[in-house]
Amino acid sequence: MAAPVLQFKRGTFANLPGLRAGEPAFTTDTHELYVGIDSTTNNNKFFGSHRYWNRENTTTGSSVNLVEGTNNGSNYVALKSPDTLAANLTYTLPGTDGSNGQVLSTNGSGTLSFVDSAATLSMVGDSGTDTVSLLTNTLTVSGGEGIDTAVTDNTITVSAEDASDSNKGVASFDSTDFTVTSGDVTVNAERIEDIAGAMFSSNTETLITVTYQDSDGTIDLVVDDDLSNYDNSTSAFITSSSTHTLTNKTFDANGTGNSLSNVEVADFAASAIVVESEGIGSNDNDTTLPTSAAVKDYVDSQSTAQDLDFSGDSGTGSVDLDSQSLTIAGTANEVETSGSNQTLTIGLPQSVQITTSLDVPTVEATNLKAKDGTTSITISDSTGAVACNQNLTVGGNLIVNGSTTQVNTSQTTIEDQLLELGMVDGSAPSSDLNKDIGVIFNYYTSSAKKAAVYWDDSSSRVVISDDVSESTGVLTAAAHAALEIGSLWVNDCAGQSQVINCSGSTRTLENITLDGGTF
């Protein structure tokens, strides 16, 4: 929760007064904290200053500052913690000073001591030995044929070079061509097959196609089956371009994929075809086929000879199918018709006009709309409840005699200056109703709850609660709510006065005493 702000006595260091026992003070120029002893300046006790340490933050460790003399400046030497530590770490300094040139060393458990520093580095190779002076010499690492050396960030890297025709080094084997196991190199049989197969693949000899099958390492030979590529002068081959007369042959065009093409009427026997001049009506049999001209003549002769007769609630009519069309007309604003392809639609328009009168015992509707189509009133089918979908203006008084008035709006504006609660039939109560009176606020936090500001009839107090329950008009507070205000005035035993005030951006307590107590 938010804590109150206590502001110490403050000012510049030069004006720091003698502080009373336990009284704190803060210097605004040197940023130091002091606590008084006996109201004398000399006995003010220095408590702390940011000059002597740097606090840690989320990523950087803290440090202790050893500051130079004030007359010499404001510089310091810092002893700093690492930014990240795995656990607490303690270093114990040696009890005596070391010799000239010695350095601090740790025993691995945090105990420090002075030891001699290392000065030389001994080296031993496959052949020969040597010593490097760490203070004067430079260690050089050289590579021979096929070997490279590199030094980066205090790291020596020794690596082999790639082999070439003229240089020793490391060579790699393509796994497609070779298999290497424990230093044994074997040429893959698959690779040999691929090389041999490439000699055959996609190669075409005279009327023979050669293909290498990589999946099983075989070679396929396929003979050309296109007869046109062969010499037909001495053979009896029937080709797509040759002309032959077939005798006593049967053509099966009824199977899947079988068909006859380019068959013309002239290819049929004359007795099997009925032409226009012969007429369909005089050839009633199942042994001949009519031509399209014969069919059209017969259909035209039948359709032009027919009429369509019709009748309505009043009047009759007919349509000559050879020269006339049937028109179905609607009445403007009452019935409309629409024809498209083979469909005739008859319906009511969006707005139906009744020119005389509408006489019905009961009007059933779900929505009543304004003339522009806006829904105005909705009537529920199951309960008959009426809902107004748009603004509702009441010119006279609005009297609701039900038990509950529910308003589901996001904002309610009331022009009345006073709202009176607790009235009885429009008048003040004439006796104690033993009821609490106030305003209840519904909200949700982990569950549905009610807050309230109300007059507690039993205690004769105004109560503010953030969790109340209600039973027969009596509220019970489970928890009392916080009060957020701009200022606070109290009218009590000390009279009327302001106890919380704000000026600019500073909030202050007024006309009140904060007693810290004694010890």
N, C-alpha and C positions, 0 to 999 in steps of 0.2 A: 504494500500500500504506500501511497505518497506520504512522506514524512514532513513535519514542519521544518522551516528554515530558521536556524539560530545564527544571527549575524554578530560576530565578536566586535568588541571595541577596536577601532582601526584608525590608522594615520601613518605619517612618515616616521622613520626611525628617530630622527632628530627631535621629534615632539613626543616620544614615548614617555608617558608619566609613570610615577611609582604606582604599581598595581596592588590592590588589596589581596589578602590571602586567598588563593584559588581563583582569582580573576584573570581570565585570558585576554590577550591583545594580539593583534596582527599588524605587522608593518607593511604598508602597501608599496613601498619602494624596494625594500630588501627581501620581501616575501618570507618573513620569519615569524615564528610563533613563540610568545613569551607567556609565563605564568607568574603572578605576583606572590610575594611572601609576606611582606610587612608594610606595604604602601610606600617603600623607598625605591628610588630608581636603581641604586647600586645592587639591590637584592632581587631585582627582576631576574627570573631564571630562564635562560635560553632553552627552548624545548625542541626546535627543529627548523630546518630550512631545506628547500629544494636544491640549494647549491651543493649539498654534500652527497647527493645520490641522483641517479636517473631511474625512474620506475620502468618496469617491464611493460610491454604492450603485447598484442596478440602474437607477434612473430619475433620480437627482439627481447633478449634477456636484460635484466637490470644491471646497474654498476654502482660502485662506491667511488666518490670523487675526493681526492686529496688535494685541497685548494692551496695555492701559493699565498704569501702574505698580502693583505689587503692594500698596502701601499705600493705593491709591485704589479698589481693587476688582478685579473679574475680567472686566470688559467688554472688547470688542474690536471692531475694524473688519475686515470680511471682504472679500477680493477673490475672487470666485466665478466658476467656469467655467460656461458654459451647460450645461443638462442634455443637449443633443444637439449634436454638431459633425460637419460633413461631412468635415473634415480637420484636421490640426494647424494652429494659428493662433498667430502671434507678433506682439506689439505692441512697437515700439521707441519709448521715450519721448524727447522733445526734450532736447537737451543744456543748454538754458538756460530760465529762467522766462519767461513771457509778460508782456504789459502788463495793467494793471488792466481787468477786464471781458472779456478775451479768453477763448476756450474752446478745448478740444482738438479737432483735426480730423485725419482720416486721409487719406492719399493713395491709399487703396484697396489698398495692398500691405502694410499693417501699420505704416507709419511715421507717427508722430503729431507734430503741430506745433500751436503756438498761433495762432489766427486770430480776427478780429473777428466778433462774433455778428450775425446778421441782425436789423434793427429794424423794417423796413417791408415791406409787400406792395403792389405796383402791380396795379391791375385795369383791364381794357379791355373794354367791352361793344360791342354792335352800335351803340350811340350813347353817347358820353360816356366819361370815364376818371376814376379816383380812386385815392387812396393810403390804405392802412390801416396804422396804427401797431400793430405786433404787441405792444407793451408796454402800450398804453392803450386801443385801440379794439377793437370787436367786429364781425366780418364778418357781415352779414345778407344772406341770399339770399331774395328775394321772388318769388312766382309771380303771373302775370297770370290773365286769364280762361281756364279750361280747363287751367291748370298748377298742380300741387301741388309743394311742397318739404318735405323732412324731413331732420333731422340726427340721426344715431345712431352712437355709437362713433367719433367723428371722421370720419364719412362724410356727405357732402351728397348727397341723392338728389333728382333732378328728374324728375317723371313727369307724364304727361298724364291729365286727368280723363275719365271716360266722358261721351260727348255725351248731351244730353237736348233736349227741345223748347225749353227756355229757357236752355241753357248750351252754349257751344262745347266741343268735346272730341274724343275719339277714338271712332269708331263701328265696329262689326264687322258683317260680313255673314254671315248663315246660309248655309252651303254647300249646304243643301237647296234654297234659293230662288234663290241668286245665284252667279255665277261671276265672280271678280275676277282680272284678268290685267293687270299693269303699270298699275294704276289704272283700267282699263276695267271697268265693272260691267255684267253681262249677266244678265237674268232667265232662269232655267233653263226650257226647254220642258217638262220633266217636271213642274215645279211648276204650270205653266199647265194641263197635262192633268189633274193631280190636282184642281185647283180646279173645272174643268169637269166632270170625272168625278164629283165629289162631288154634283153636281146630279142625276145619274142613279142613282148607286150605291144599291142596296137599295130603289129606287123601284118600286112596283107599280101599273100602270094596270089597267084592266078586262081580265082574262084575259091580260095581258102583263107579264113581269118584265124590268126593265132593270138591267144590271150593267156597271159600268166595269171593264175589264181593264187594270190598272196596268202589267202586264209589256209589253204592246205598244201601249198608249195607245188602245185601241179600246173601243167600247160594244156590248155584246151585248143583243139583244132576244129573249126566249124566250116563245113562245105557250103558254098553259096547256093541258096534254094530259089533264087530269082531266075526263072527259065528264060527271061528275055536276054540274060547275059550269055546264054548258050547259042551255038549255031543250030538253027531250026531247019536248015535246008534239007537235011537227011533224016530228021526225026519226025515223029507224029505228035509232038507236044501241042496242046491247046493252050494258047496264051490269051491275055486280056485284049490284045490288039489283033489277033488272028480271026478270020472268018471261016466258019464251018457249018455244014448242014448236018443236023442230027436226025437220025431216023429211029423210030420206035423207042424214044427216050421219055421217061417220066420225070417231071420237075415237082419236087415237094417244096411248096412255098409256105407250108403251114407250121414249120418248126421254128424254134427260136433262132433269130438271125437270118432266116431265109426270106427272100422277097423277089418279086418280079418288077422290073422297072422299064420305063419307056414303052409300055404296052398301049397302043392306040386302038380307037374304035375300028379302024380299017383292018386291024389284025384279027378281029373276030369274024366268024361266018355271018353272012347277011341275014340268015334266018334267026340268029340269036339276038339281034338288036331291033328295037322298035323305034323308028325315027318319027319326026314331027308330022310328016304327011300321013303316016299310017294311023297315028292317034292311039292313046292308051286305052280309051274306052272300048275299042274294037279288038283289043288284044289282052283278054283276061286269062292269063295262064302263068305258070311258074317256070317256064322254060326260056323266057326272053328277058332282056334288060332294056329299059327306056333311056333315051338320051335326055339331056337337060332341057332341050327345046320342047320335047314331047311332054315332059312333066310340067313346065311352065304354062303351056297352052291349056293343059287339063285343069290346073289350079286356078288360072285366071277365069276360066269359063264357069267354075263353081262359085268363087267368091263374089263376082260382080252380079250374080243373080240373087243375092241375099239382102234383106233389110233387117235392122234392129228396132224392134218396137219397145216403147217404155211408157209408163204412166206415173203420175205423182199423186199427192193428196188431192189435187184438183188438176184436170187436164191430162191429155195423152200426147204422144208424138212418135216419130220414127226417124231412123237414120239410114240413108242409102250407103251401104258399105263400100260401094264402088266409087262414089264421088263426094260423100259428106263425112264430117267428123262430129262426134258427140261432145258437147260443151257442158260442163257442170259448173255453174256460177254461184258464188256466195253473195252474202249481203254485207255491205260495208259496216264495220264495227260490230257485227253480230256473228257471222259465219264467214270463214275464209277457206279457199281451196288452193291446192298446189299440186302440179303434175310434174313428174320427173321420170324419164325412161318408161318403165312399165308400172309405176306406182302413182296412185292418185290419193292425196292426203286431204282430209276434211277435218277442220278443227276450229277452235275458238281463238280469236285474236288475244294479244296480251292484255288489252283493255276492252272489255265488253260493254257496250252501251245498250241500255234498256230504254227505249224511247217513250214508252207509256208508263207502266207500273209493274212492280214486282210484288206479288202477294204470296207469301209463304208462312206457314204456322210457326216454323222454327228456323233460325239462321245458325248454322254450325260453321265455326271458323277457328283456325289456329292463330292466324296473323291478320290484323287489320292494318292497312297501309295508307299512307297519304297518296295523293294523286300522282306525285313524282316517283312512286314506288318505294319510298322509305317506310320500313316497318314501324308502326306506331304503338300498337297494343297486341300483346300475346296472351292467349287464353289457354291454360293448361287443360289437356284432354281428361286427365284422371281426377283432378280436384276442382276444376273450374276457376282456379286462382287466376287473377288478372295481373299482368305485368306491363308497365308502361315503359316502352323501349327508348323513348326520347324525353325531352324536357316536359315536366308537368307543372303547369301554373294554376294555382288556386286563387281566384279573385276574392273569395270571402274567407271566413274563418275555417280552419281545418280542425275538426274534432275527431279524435280516435278513441273509441270506446272499448277496444280490446284490452287484453291483459298485458301485451308486450308490443312495444314500438321498436322496430329494427331498421336502422339506416346503414346501408352498405355503400358508403361513399368514401373517397380518399380525403375529402376536405369539406367541412361544414361551416358555413358563414351565417352568423346570427346577428341581426341588428339590435336586438334587445340589450339594454345597458345592464340589466340585472336578471339573473336566473334564480328563481326561488325553488328550493327543493324541500320536500317534506310536507307539502300542502295536503290537506284532506278535503277532497271534493271542491277544490278551488279556494279553500279558506285555511287559515292557520289552525293547527291542531288545538283542541280544547282540553286535552289531557295528555299525560305522558304516554307515548306510544311504545316506549322501551325499544326503539329502533335506532340504529346508527344511520347517519345521513352523510353522504359524500359522493365522490366520483371514483369509479373502479376502472383500472387500466389493464387490459389483457395483453400478455406478451409471452414469448417462448424462450427459455434457456434451459436446455436438456429436457424440459417438459413444459407443458402449458401452465402458466402461473398468472396470478392477478396481483397488481399493485394498487394502492388506494390512498387517497387523501380524504379523511372523513372526521366527523364529529362523533367521538366515542360517548354514547349516551350514559354508559355505566360509570365512566371516570370524569365526565365533563371536561374532556380535553380534545384538541385537534391532533390527530395521529397521522403520521406519514409512514406507510409500510410498503415494502417491496414484495411481500408474500402474505396474502390474506386469504381466508376462507369465509364463506358467507352461509348463514343458515337462518331462514325466516327473518331476513332484514337485519341480522346482527353480524358484524364483522369481527373476526378473530385474527390478530396479527401474529404470524409465525416468526417474522423478522422485521425489524424497522429499517427504513431506507435512509440512504445518505441524502443530504440536502446541498445542492449546488446553487450559490447565490453570488451576486455582485458585491454586496456589502451586508452587514448585519447590525441592526439596532435592537437594543434590549431595553424594556421598560419594567424594572423590578425594584428591589429595595433601595437601589442606588439612584433611582429615577430613570428618566429616558436618556439614553446615550448610545453613541455608535461604538462598537467594539471591534469591527473589522472594516478597514478602509483601504482604498487603492488610489495612488497618485502616480500618473505616468505609467511605468511598468513595475512599480514597487508596491507590494501589499504590506500593510502594517496592522498591528494590534493597538487599539486605543482604549483608554479608560479601563485597563485591566492589568492585574498584577500576576506575573509568573513567579512562584516561589519554588526555588530549587531544593529547599530543605537544608538540614544540617546533618553532620556526621561526627 
